[in-house]
Every structure is written in structure tokens, then in C-alpha cells.
Amino acid sequence: MPITRIAEIPFPRLAAHVLLHVDDPERLSPDLTFAGFGHGVVGPLELAAPRQRSIVLERALVLALHTSEIPPPDASEIELEFELETEDEQLTSVLVPLDGFLAVKLPTLLGCERDVVLALCNPLRLAPARPAVLGERTLHYAWGDVLSWLDRDAWGGEQFRLSADAWHHLGSSREDG
């Protein structure tokens, strides 16, 4: 049965290691072909960029999503791509505008987290609209590719890191870059 509504797109809750695809202890670099998606609570989470001070979030709702490999040159909004398996075990792509996806899915995902992070490559450097359902929460989104890392300290502690060209933040009353 083909997907005809955004609400029908599966968007699983995943453990942080699986969500950010850092569950392989032998991984030395990000897997650029990974097409998984889902949501989960991650913390602590560092948002890192080369020319910005890193931000460490205690606990954030992370939405791991993907954009199309070949975005249209005249795109004015972020378009998501979901690779889904059909009933006959074939892969099919479903394209959905980010703003529409957030309007449908985000209300059911929000908990007590103060921050929502889009772990989403954004090669066209487009700004998403701030969903009203966020309330006082801050939405963090990147420009460029987003790469995930798992940093371990000498005592075995773990911190997740998402790196991108730049991170931007849409708060409840202002936008700051």
C-alpha cells in the first residue's frame, strides 16, 4: 500500500547510538551512505562548527532526517527524502517538505526537552520555518552536511557530537545564527 499522507511515514524512536549511527565501536569515520531516520532523546550533545563556539545541550530531542541527494536547483524549502521498503521488499523514495513533516509529526514527539535538533544535511543552506508547536523550545538546524560522532573521555564517559559548516537556532522570540 503506497504512502499517501505524511502521518503514514514511519518515524521510529531510536536509542541515541542507533539514531546517530555511532553504534559500531570500530567506526572511524561517518558513513556517508547511511539513509536511516528516526527520532530520540540525546544528551549530552555537542553542536560543533569550524567558525563557531560549540554548544553543548544537556538533553535534546533529535530528529535524524535526510534531504534528497540531488536537491532541485530552484528549491525554496527543505525537502526530505525517506527510503522506504515496499510490501514486495523493494526500496522506494518518498519526498516530503520539512515544514509539512514537522507540522504533522512534531506535536506527537515533544517531551520536556528544551531543545529540538534537526540532524539533517542542508546543502542549500535554507532556513526552516519555526513550528508554532515548539512553544519556548529552541530549534537547532545546520547549514551544509551534518556528521555524527561519539566522543569518549578517559573515564569512559560519552558525548555525542554533530558537526556542520554552521549551526543556527530559532528560539521562541528571536532567531540567532
C-alpha positions as CSV (number, residue, x, y, z in Angstrom):
1,M,0.0,0.0,0.0
2,P,1.6,3.3,-1.1
3,I,2.1,6.1,1.4
4,T,-0.4,8.9,0.6
5,R,-0.1,11.1,3.8
6,I,2.8,12.3,5.9
7,A,1.2,10.7,9.0
8,E,1.8,7.3,7.4
9,I,5.6,7.7,7.1
10,P,7.2,5.6,9.8
11,F,9.4,7.7,12.1
12,P,10.7,5.4,14.9
13,R,12.0,6.3,18.3
14,L,15.6,5.0,18.4
15,A,18.3,4.8,21.0
16,A,20.9,7.6,20.6
17,H,23.7,5.3,19.4
18,V,21.5,3.9,16.6
19,L,19.8,7.2,15.8
20,L,23.1,8.9,15.2
21,H,24.6,5.8,13.6
22,V,27.5,5.6,16.0
23,D,26.6,2.1,17.2
24,D,29.7,0.5,15.6
25,P,32.6,0.8,18.0
26,E,35.0,0.2,15.1
27,R,33.7,3.1,13.1
28,L,36.5,5.6,12.3
29,S,34.6,8.0,10.1
30,P,30.9,8.8,9.3
31,D,29.1,6.6,6.8
32,L,28.0,9.0,4.1
33,T,25.7,6.4,2.5
34,F,23.6,5.9,5.7
35,A,19.9,6.6,5.0
36,G,18.3,5.7,8.3
37,F,15.9,8.1,10.0
38,G,14.0,8.5,13.3
39,H,13.9,10.4,16.5
40,G,15.2,10.1,20.0
41,V,16.4,12.0,23.1
42,V,20.2,12.5,23.1
43,G,22.4,14.1,25.7
44,P,24.8,15.4,26.2
45,L,25.0,16.6,22.6
46,E,27.6,19.0,21.2
47,L,26.7,21.1,18.1
48,A,30.1,21.9,16.5
49,A,31.1,24.1,13.6
50,P,34.5,25.3,12.5
51,R,34.0,29.0,13.0
52,Q,31.5,28.9,15.9
53,R,31.8,28.2,19.5
54,S,30.3,24.8,20.2
55,I,27.1,24.5,22.1
56,V,26.5,21.5,24.4
57,L,22.9,20.6,25.0
58,E,22.2,18.6,28.2
59,R,19.3,16.8,26.6
60,A,17.7,17.3,23.2
61,L,15.0,15.8,21.0
62,V,17.0,14.9,17.8
63,L,15.2,14.3,14.5
64,A,17.5,12.4,12.2
65,L,16.4,13.1,8.6
66,H,17.7,13.2,5.1
67,T,17.4,15.6,2.2
68,S,17.4,14.4,-1.4
69,E,20.9,13.6,-2.8
70,I,20.2,15.9,-5.7
71,P,18.2,18.8,-4.5
72,P,16.4,20.8,-7.2
73,P,18.3,24.0,-8.1
74,D,15.3,26.2,-7.6
75,A,14.3,24.8,-4.2
76,S,13.0,27.4,-1.7
77,E,12.2,25.0,1.1
78,I,13.9,21.9,2.5
79,E,12.7,18.7,1.0
80,L,13.1,15.4,3.0
81,E,13.7,12.1,1.4
82,F,12.6,8.8,3.0
83,E,13.9,5.5,1.6
84,L,11.1,3.0,2.5
85,E,10.7,-0.6,1.8
86,T,7.5,-1.6,0.0
87,E,5.4,-4.7,0.7
88,D,7.4,-6.6,-2.1
89,E,10.7,-5.6,-0.4
90,Q,11.6,-3.0,-3.0
91,L,13.0,0.4,-2.0
92,T,11.0,3.5,-2.8
93,S,11.7,7.1,-2.1
94,V,9.1,9.4,-0.6
95,L,9.7,13.2,-0.9
96,V,8.1,15.5,1.7
97,P,8.6,19.2,2.6
98,L,10.2,19.6,6.0
99,D,7.7,22.2,7.2
100,G,4.8,19.8,6.4
101,F,6.6,16.9,8.1
102,L,7.2,18.9,11.3
103,A,3.6,20.2,11.4
104,V,2.3,16.6,11.4
105,K,5.0,14.7,13.3
106,L,6.4,17.1,15.9
107,P,3.4,17.5,18.1
108,T,3.5,13.8,19.0
109,L,7.2,13.7,19.6
110,L,7.7,16.7,22.0
111,G,8.5,15.9,25.6
112,C,10.1,18.0,28.3
113,E,13.3,18.8,26.3
114,R,14.1,22.5,25.8
115,D,15.9,21.9,22.5
116,V,15.0,20.2,19.3
117,V,17.8,19.4,16.8
118,L,17.4,18.7,13.2
119,A,20.2,16.2,12.3
120,L,19.7,17.0,8.7
121,C,22.2,17.8,5.9
122,N,21.2,21.2,4.4
123,P,23.4,21.8,1.3
124,L,21.2,24.6,0.0
125,R,21.5,26.5,3.4
126,L,17.8,27.0,3.7
127,A,16.1,28.1,7.0
128,P,13.1,26.1,8.1
129,A,10.0,27.9,9.3
130,R,9.8,27.7,13.1
131,P,6.9,25.4,14.1
132,A,4.5,27.1,16.5
133,V,4.1,23.9,18.4
134,L,7.7,24.3,19.8
135,G,6.5,26.8,22.4
136,E,9.5,28.0,24.3
137,R,11.8,25.4,22.9
138,T,14.7,26.2,20.6
139,L,15.1,24.6,17.1
140,H,18.7,24.0,16.0
141,Y,19.4,23.4,12.3
142,A,22.6,23.2,10.3
143,W,24.0,24.6,7.1
144,G,25.9,22.0,5.0
145,D,26.4,18.4,5.8
146,V,25.8,17.1,9.3
147,L,28.2,14.4,10.5
148,S,27.7,12.4,13.8
149,W,30.5,11.4,16.2
150,L,30.7,9.7,19.5
151,D,33.5,11.2,21.8
152,R,34.7,9.2,24.7
153,D,36.7,10.6,27.6
154,A,39.4,8.8,29.6
155,W,36.9,7.6,32.2
156,G,34.5,6.0,29.7
157,G,32.1,8.9,29.5
158,E,30.4,9.5,26.2
159,Q,29.3,12.7,24.5
160,F,27.5,12.8,21.1
161,R,28.7,15.4,18.6
162,L,27.1,16.7,15.4
163,S,29.3,18.8,13.2
164,A,28.3,21.0,10.3
165,D,29.5,24.1,8.5
166,A,27.4,26.3,10.7
167,W,24.5,25.9,13.3
168,H,21.6,28.2,13.5
169,H,19.0,28.5,16.2
170,L,15.3,29.5,16.2
171,G,14.2,30.4,19.7
172,S,10.8,31.3,21.0
173,S,11.1,35.0,20.3
174,R,14.1,35.5,18.1
175,E,16.4,34.0,15.5
176,D,20.1,34.0,16.1
177,G,22.7,32.5,13.9
